[in-house]
Amino acid sequence: MKKRMFMDAGNLIFKNAHALRNNITPAEMILWGHLKGSQLGAKFRRQHPLGIYIADFYCHQHKIIIELDGSIHDVPEIAINDIERQLNIENDGIKVLRFKNEEIFSQLEKVLETIKQTISSPFRGRGGLSKRIIPCLDVKDGRTVKGVNFVDLRDAGDPVELAWNYSRQGADELVFLDITATVERRKTMVELVKAVARQINIPFTIGGGINEIADADALLNAGADKISINSAAVRNPELIDELAKAFGVQFVVIAVDTRLIGGKNIVHLNGGRIPTEKETLHWIMEAENRGAGEILLTSMDHDGTKAGFDNKLLKLVNGMVSIPVIASGGAGSVQHFVDVFEQSNVDAALAASVFHYGEILIPDLKKVLKQNNIEIREI
């Protein structure tokens, strides 16, 4: 089954994207010199993940994508892919600006003025990217497990079978988190990634036990679309920089486990068992600045309680960063998903047990979200 991370792009597109991952083109370098640091009045990110797409430059606040087209975009195969990709992005309510490399070299002032006018114009789209529904599978010894407040784990099924089922139901993405502390972790998870990649055609993220470039490389090569790091990033923040540089920010998800202590949200490690001295908001800002592509924020006070997401905290974080935020912890009903999107405007909502045990079916959830005028990808 063919995966759709890049809209069924052909081999030539993949080769070109790989070559440019760590080698910014001269045109991109020039334009980035004027975009970085909010010089035009808005914050842009390079090589930014947008669901199943990757943008050359993206402004989360104003929902604007900037694409630079070199000569390879004149190739018919790539030109067709560009059109299909742009239509899908625009259908999600995002403005797309396209410039040729030659325009950057010879008409830079005109290009910058076009960008400024687009930023200052009132947005008339539908509010940005469609919201994503993401089942999360905690994996221990090859099985999916689920607990309450990160403890009292119980079996929830075979992860590959669950992944296949969620893909068929209409899940937008999947997240697998390895919580097994064994020396065989990497080998076991690589085999799981291969098995999952053979069964599904939606993007999936793998996390747990990723402490160095080699760990991430093995999982991405096995078929994962993104990798997630948590405790390792807190202990060694430079790891975020290294992973973003090696693979691109679009592949790097920073998972943050937080709990309210003494009136402050504090980052926790090792599955939420060890509190740190880092305040959650400060850490998320640092992670973004170092190259995080997405934030997966889990409220431990809400996790497993089925009492609803921590919408107040999620709204605060989502308004503070310019990268997508995934809400995690507390989903217990369909209404909780409606609430989190309406009250915090996060990009995605993640849940586990309500999906694993059939308490919420994804088709039913998406139907209700659509009835509440929340943009979702059609099943």
C-alpha positions in Angstrom: 0.0 0.0 0.0 1.5 3.3 -1.1 2.0 6.0 1.6 0.8 9.5 0.9 3.2 11.7 2.9 4.0 13.7 -0.2 0.8 13.1 -2.3 2.1 10.0 -4.0 5.1 11.9 -5.3 7.4 10.1 -7.6 11.0 9.1 -7.1 12.4 12.2 -8.7 10.6 14.4 -6.2 11.9 12.4 -3.3 15.5 12.5 -4.6 15.3 16.3 -5.0 13.7 16.8 -1.5 16.4 14.6 0.1 19.2 16.6 -1.6 17.8 19.9 -0.4 17.0 18.8 3.2 20.3 20.1 4.6 21.5 22.2 1.6 19.5 25.4 1.3 19.4 26.7 -2.3 20.9 30.2 -3.0 17.4 31.5 -3.7 16.1 30.1 -0.4 19.1 31.5 1.4 18.4 35.0 0.1 14.6 34.9 0.9 15.2 33.3 4.3 17.5 36.3 5.1 14.5 38.5 4.9 11.9 36.2 6.5 13.7 34.9 9.6 13.3 36.8 12.8 9.9 38.2 11.8 11.5 40.9 9.7 8.3 41.3 7.6 6.0 41.4 10.6 5.3 37.6 10.8 7.2 34.6 11.9 8.1 32.0 9.2 9.6 28.6 9.5 11.7 26.7 6.9 10.9 23.1 5.8 7.7 23.1 7.9 5.5 20.1 8.3 1.8 20.6 7.3 0.1 17.3 8.0 1.0 15.2 4.9 2.8 18.1 3.3 6.0 20.0 3.8 6.3 23.7 3.0 9.4 25.6 1.9 8.3 28.4 4.2 5.2 28.6 6.4 3.6 31.3 8.6 1.4 29.6 11.2 -0.2 32.9 12.4 -1.4 34.1 9.0 -1.7 30.6 7.3 0.6 31.4 4.4 2.9 29.1 2.5 5.8 30.3 0.3 7.1 27.9 -2.3 10.3 28.6 -4.4 10.4 26.8 -7.7 13.7 25.9 -9.4 14.1 24.4 -12.8 13.1 21.0 -11.6 9.5 22.3 -11.2 9.4 22.6 -15.0 9.5 18.7 -15.3 5.9 17.6 -16.1 5.8 15.0 -13.3 6.7 17.6 -10.7 4.5 20.3 -12.2 1.5 18.0 -12.0 2.3 17.2 -8.4 2.7 20.9 -7.6 -0.8 21.6 -8.9 -2.4 18.7 -6.9 -0.5 19.6 -3.8 -1.4 23.3 -4.0 -5.1 22.6 -4.5 -5.2 20.4 -1.4 -3.4 23.0 0.6 -5.8 25.8 -0.6 -8.8 23.6 0.2 -7.5 23.5 3.7 -7.8 27.3 3.8 -4.1 28.2 3.4 -2.8 30.9 1.0 0.0 29.7 -1.3 2.6 32.1 -2.8 4.8 30.7 -5.5 7.9 32.4 -6.8 10.6 31.2 -9.3 14.2 31.3 -8.2 14.8 33.9 -10.9 12.3 36.3 -9.3 14.3 36.1 -6.0 17.5 37.0 -7.9 16.1 39.8 -10.1 12.9 41.0 -8.5 13.4 40.6 -4.8 11.8 43.9 -3.7 8.7 42.9 -5.7 8.6 39.5 -4.0 9.0 41.0 -0.6 6.2 43.5 -1.2 3.9 40.7 -2.4 4.6 38.8 0.9 4.0 41.9 3.0 0.7 42.6 1.3 -0.4 39.1 1.8 0.4 39.2 5.5 -1.5 42.5 6.0 -4.5 41.4 4.0 -7.5 40.0 6.0 -7.5 36.2 5.9 -10.6 34.9 4.0 -9.9 31.2 4.2 -11.6 28.6 6.4 -9.3 29.0 9.3 -6.3 27.0 8.3 -5.4 23.3 8.1 -8.0 20.7 8.7 -7.9 19.3 12.3 -6.2 16.0 12.7 -7.5 13.0 14.8 -4.6 10.9 16.0 -4.9 7.6 17.9 -1.9 6.9 20.2 -0.6 3.4 20.8 1.7 2.9 23.9 3.7 -0.2 23.1 5.2 -2.5 25.8 6.9 -5.8 24.8 5.2 -5.7 21.4 1.7 -5.1 22.7 -0.5 -2.0 23.0 -1.2 -1.0 26.6 -3.1 1.8 28.4 -3.2 3.1 31.9 -4.4 6.0 34.0 -2.0 8.9 34.9 0.8 6.8 33.3 0.3 3.8 35.6 -1.9 0.6 36.1 -1.2 -0.6 32.5 -3.5 -3.1 30.8 -3.4 -4.8 27.4 -5.2 -3.1 24.6 -4.3 -5.2 21.6 -1.9 -5.9 18.8 -0.4 -2.6 17.6 -0.2 -3.6 13.9 -3.8 -4.7 13.9 -4.9 -1.6 15.7 -3.0 0.6 13.2 -4.6 -1.1 10.2 -8.0 -0.7 11.8 -7.5 3.0 12.5 -6.2 3.6 9.0 -9.4 2.1 7.7 -11.6 4.1 10.0 -10.2 7.4 8.8 -7.5 8.4 11.3 -5.3 11.2 10.0 -2.1 10.0 11.6 -0.9 7.5 14.3 1.6 7.9 17.1 3.5 4.9 18.6 5.3 5.4 21.9 7.6 2.6 23.1 7.5 2.4 26.8 9.6 -0.8 27.1 12.9 -0.4 28.8 15.0 -3.3 27.3 18.3 -3.5 25.5 16.4 -5.0 22.6 14.3 -1.9 22.2 15.7 -0.6 18.9 15.5 -4.0 17.1 12.0 -4.6 18.4 10.7 -1.2 17.4 12.4 -1.3 13.9 10.5 -4.5 13.2 7.3 -3.0 14.4 7.8 0.1 12.2 8.4 -2.1 9.2 5.2 -4.1 9.9 3.1 -1.0 10.4 4.5 0.7 7.3 3.4 -2.4 5.2 -0.2 -2.1 6.5 -1.2 1.5 6.5 -1.1 4.5 4.1 -1.3 7.4 6.6 1.7 9.1 8.3 2.8 7.8 11.7 5.2 8.9 14.3 7.4 6.7 16.5 8.8 7.7 19.9 10.5 6.2 22.9 14.2 5.3 23.4 15.5 7.7 20.8 18.7 9.1 22.3 20.9 9.8 19.2 20.9 10.2 15.5 21.4 6.5 14.9 18.2 5.7 16.7 16.1 8.1 14.6 17.9 7.1 11.4 17.0 3.4 12.0 13.3 4.1 12.6 12.9 6.6 9.7 14.6 4.1 7.3 12.3 1.4 8.5 9.3 3.5 7.4 8.3 5.9 10.1 7.3 9.4 8.9 8.3 11.3 12.0 10.2 10.6 15.3 9.2 11.9 18.7 11.6 12.6 21.6 10.8 13.5 25.1 13.1 12.8 28.1 16.2 12.6 25.9 15.5 16.1 24.6 15.1 17.6 28.1 18.4 15.9 29.3 20.2 16.9 26.1 18.5 19.9 24.3 21.1 19.9 21.6 19.6 16.6 20.4 16.8 18.6 18.9 19.2 20.8 16.9 21.1 17.7 15.7 17.9 15.8 14.6 16.5 18.9 12.9 19.7 19.4 11.0 20.1 15.7 10.1 16.6 15.0 9.0 14.7 18.3 8.8 12.3 19.9 11.3 9.4 18.2 9.6 10.5 14.9 11.1 11.0 16.1 14.7 8.1 16.0 17.2 8.8 17.1 20.7 6.6 15.3 23.3 6.1 17.2 26.5 4.6 15.6 29.6 3.4 18.3 32.0 1.8 18.5 35.5 0.7 21.4 37.6 2.9 21.7 40.7 2.6 24.7 43.0 0.6 26.7 40.5 3.2 26.1 37.7 3.2 23.7 34.8 6.3 21.6 35.2 7.9 19.2 32.6 8.2 15.6 33.7 10.5 12.8 32.5 10.4 9.0 32.2 6.8 8.5 31.5 5.8 11.3 33.8 7.5 9.9 36.9 10.3 12.4 37.4 9.6 16.1 37.8 12.2 18.5 36.4 13.0 22.2 37.2 11.8 23.2 33.7 8.6 25.2 33.4 6.6 23.8 30.5 6.1 27.1 28.6 9.8 27.9 28.7 10.7 24.5 27.5 8.3 24.5 24.6 9.6 27.8 23.4 13.2 26.5 23.6 12.2 23.4 21.7 10.6 25.4 18.9 13.7 27.7 18.7 16.0 24.6 18.4 14.0 23.1 15.5 11.0 21.2 16.8 8.5 20.7 14.0 5.5 19.9 16.3 4.7 19.8 20.0 2.8 16.9 21.4 1.6 18.2 24.8 0.2 15.7 27.3 -1.4 17.0 30.5 -0.6 14.3 33.1 -3.4 15.7 35.4 -5.9 14.9 32.7 -4.3 11.8 31.2 -6.5 8.7 31.4 -9.2 10.5 33.4 -11.6 11.0 30.5 -12.5 14.3 31.9 -11.5 16.4 28.9 -8.4 18.0 27.5 -6.5 20.8 29.4 -8.0 23.4 27.0 -6.7 26.4 29.0 -3.1 25.3 28.8 -3.4 24.2 25.2 -4.8 27.6 24.2 -1.9 29.3 25.9 0.7 27.2 24.2 -1.0 27.3 20.8 -1.0 31.1 20.9 2.6 31.2 21.9 4.2 29.0 19.2 4.3 29.1 15.5 4.4 25.3 15.0 1.5 22.8 15.2 0.3 21.6 18.6 -1.1 18.2 19.3 -3.4 17.9 22.3 -3.1 14.8 24.5 -4.5 13.7 27.8 -8.1 13.5 29.0 -10.3 12.6 26.0 -13.4 10.8 27.2 -16.2 11.8 24.8 -16.8 13.2 21.4 -17.7 16.5 23.0 -14.2 16.8 24.4 -12.8 16.8 20.9 -15.2 19.5 19.9 -14.3 21.5 22.9 -10.5 21.3 22.4 -10.7 22.5 18.8 -13.2 25.3 19.5 -11.5 26.5 22.7 -7.8 26.1 22.0 -7.7 25.9 18.2 -4.9 23.3 18.3 -4.0 21.5 15.1 -4.6 17.9 16.3 -6.1 15.9 19.1 -4.7 12.6 20.3 -6.3 9.9 22.3 -5.8 6.2 23.2 -8.2 4.2 25.3 -11.4 5.7 23.9 -10.3 4.5 20.5 -8.7 1.2 21.6 -11.8 0.0 23.5 -14.3 1.2 20.9 -15.8 3.9 23.1 -15.4 6.4 20.3 -15.4 5.4 16.6 -13.4 7.8 14.4 -16.1 8.0 11.6 -18.7 9.0 14.3 -16.3 11.5 15.8 -15.5 13.1 12.4 -19.2 13.4 11.6 -19.9 15.3 14.8 -16.9 17.6 14.3 -18.1 18.4 10.8 -21.6 19.1 12.2 -19.9 21.6 14.5 -18.2 23.4 11.6 -14.8 22.1 12.5 -12.7 21.5 9.4 -11.7 17.8 9.2 -10.3 15.6 6.4 -13.1 13.6 4.8 -13.0 9.8 5.5 
